[in-house]
Amino acid sequence: MPGIPLRRHLLEACRDRIEADRLYTVRELAKLAGLAQNTLWTMARCGALPGALSYPNMPGASSNGPQYIWDGRQLLRLIDQPQQILLDHDAHPAHSLHRAGCRCDSCVTTLRRANQRAPRQQSEEVFPRASRERLLALVADGTPVKDAAAEVGVNSRWVYGRAQWDPDFAARLDEAGWVLCVFGVTDPRCSSQAGYRGHRGVRESRPPCRGTGCRKWLRDHTRSESEQTPPDEDRPSDLPHVLYPAV
């Protein structure tokens, strides 16, 4: 299995809080570094944190057997040393390897699928088909989505969240939502910034429009702004360290 270079050690962020004369267990080191214990175990077993085994009678050791324990001086030396780690994909689940920093196609694909399944399963429980049908009927009768959602026991985030990944529901919601247009579908101000934001004034006052046309304007406007915004290359990674798979 090829090694993966560790560009930034996972303890770099907590270097100043490591005491040279202290021993650290997995639990203590995970708390210090702001990591899950499972992540730290994975990194230790993959070689990113070489350390000595301790026995159950050592301070902080597990009663189930020997565990990793590190000396503070050793940890401070490890931070500045180049690392080559081995991520064993047969021994660790994809979510643990991803937390540890692996970005191979297999881990990324597995985690993406898991992240998609979880909210969709929850959506079926909280916002089942009967509730969706009732909401669509209410919207088609002119009830705003926010009010219709409250009547079926959810909020608008569940409704629009479902529409993001369920194309059939999204199409039916758009079809029903045309009746909510403030101006009317044939009005030239329909599907515009003025319609979506509404207007408060002495001579003319109108509520913000949440009809399909104006919601589509907002989607297109948000997408256009996102495409024009350059990525922030200096923004630090959310991970405490970044791994770059060898090519």
N, C-alpha and C positions, 0 to 999 in steps of 0.2 A: 504493500500500500504506500503510495507516494506521500512524502511529508508535506505539510502545509506551513509556510512561513508565517509567523505571528508578527504582524507589523507593529502592533502596540500591545504591550503586556496588559492583561486584564487587571493588574494591581497598580498600574501607573497612576490612576486617579486618586488612590488612597496612600501613595508613597509616604506623605508627610505624617500619616497617622500610624504608621507601623513602628513599633518600639523594638529596637535591636535586641534588648535583653529579655524579650518575652516569647513564650511558646504559644502558638496559635493552632486551635483545632479547626476542623472544617466549618463548624457552626460559627465560631468567632470570626474566622476569616471571611466567610460569606457575608456576615453582618457588616463587617468593616468595609468590604468592597461593594456592598449593595447588590449582591447576587443571590440567586436561589441556591440552596445547598446542593440540589441536584446538578446545577450547572457547574459548580465548583468541583463536585465529584467527577463529572465528565471530563473537565479540563485536567484534573490531576491524573486520571487514568490514561488520558491521551498524551501525557508528557509535558504539558504546559506548566505544571507545578511539581517538579520532582521533589519528593520529600520522604522522610523516614517513617516507617510504620511504628506505632506505639501499641502498648498492650492495654487491656481494660482497666488496669489500676493506675494508668497515667491520668493526670488531671484533665477532665473534659472528654475522656475517651468513651467510646460506646461500649455498653455492657454486652453487646452482641459479638464482640471480637475486636481485633486490631483495626486501627483507622489511621488516616494520614494526620500527621502533626508536623508543624514547621517551626523552625527557629526564626526569630525576626531578622537576624543578620543574613540568614540564608535567603529569605524573601527579598530583602533589599538588593542582594547580589543578582537574584534571578531577574528582577525587573530590567536590568541593564544588559542582560545577556541575550544574544540572538536565539530564537526558539524555532525548533522544528517539531511539530506535533503530528500525531497520527489519530485521525478521527475514525474510530471503528464503527462502521455503519451496520455491522451485524450485531454489535453488542449494545448499541444505544438507539432509542427511538429518534425519529426525525426531529421532533420538537425540541428534544434535549440538545441535539447537535446544532440545530438552528440557533438556540439560545447561546450555545458555546461559540457561535460565529460562522458555522459552515454555511456556504452559499452555493453548494453544488445543485445541479438541476433537480436531482432526486429529492433533496430536503426541501427546496423551495416549492416544488410542485406538491409534495405531500402536505406541507404546512398550509399552502394556499387552499387546497381542497378541504382540509379540516376546518379552516377558518370560514369557508363558504358554507359548509354543512351546518355548523353550530347555529348561526343566526337564522338559517332557513328552517331548521327543526324547531327552534324556539318560536319563529313566526307562525308556524302551523298550530302551535299550542295556544299562543296569545291571540292570534288573528286568523282563526280558521275560515274555511270556505263560506260557512253560513254568515259569518260576520262581514266578510268581504262582499257577498252578494247584497246584504242589507245596506251596507255603506254605499255601494254603487247606485242602488235604487234611490237612496236619500239624496245623493249628489245630483242625479238625473232630475230629481224633483225641485232642485234649486237650493238645497241645503249646503252651506259652505263645508268644505272638507273637514275643517277643524271641529265644527259642531256635529257633523255626521260621525266622525271618529269617536267623539265623546259619547254619542248615543249608543254605539256598539261596544263600548268598553275599552277603547284604546286611545292613543293620541295621534296627532298627524304625523309624527316621526315614524310610527309603525306603518302608516299608509304609504308615505313617500319612500320609506326604506324598502318596502315590498316592491314598489314600482321600479326600483333601481335594478333588481335582478329577475323580476318576473315580467317578461315582455307582454304576455297576454293580459295580465292585470293592469299594466301600465297603459296599454292601448285602450282598454275599456274605461279606465279612469279618465284618460284624455277625452274620450268620446263623451262621457257623461259630464265632464267639467266645462264644456263649451257653454252650457246654460248659465254659468256663473259670471260670464263676461259682463262687466259694468257698462261698457259702451254699446255692445252689440257686435256680432261677428262682422257685419258689413261696414262698420264704422272704420275709417282710416286710422283712428287712434288705437284700434284694437291691436294687441300684440306689440306694445310699445313700452318704453320706460315710463312715460307719463301715466299709462294705464296701470302698470304694476304698482307704482308708488302712490297713486292717488293724489288728492289735492285738498288742502284746507284753506279756505278763503272766505271773505265776507260775501262776495257776489256768487262764487261758485265753490261748492264743496262736494267731493265725491270720495268714497272709500277706496282703499287699495284694491285692485282687481286680482283675484286669484283664479280667474278662468283659465282654460287651457292655453289660449293664445298668449296671455301675459306670462304664464309659467314657462312656456316655451321660450319666450324672449329672455327670461332670466337664465334658463339653462344655456342658451346660446351665448349670452353675454358673459356668464361665468366661465364657460369653456374657452371663449376667445381671450379673456384676461389671463387664464391659466397658461395658455399656449404662448402668450407674449411675455410672461414672467420668466426670466432666466433662472436656472437652478442655482441655489446658493452653495457653491462648492466649499465654502469655508465653514458651513454648518457642521458641528461635530456629530458623529454617529450616535444613535441612541444606544448602541452597544458599548460596553466598557472597553471593548477591543474589537479589532476588525481583522478578519482572516481573508486571505486571498488565495484561492485554490491554485495549485501549480498547473500550468498548461502543459 
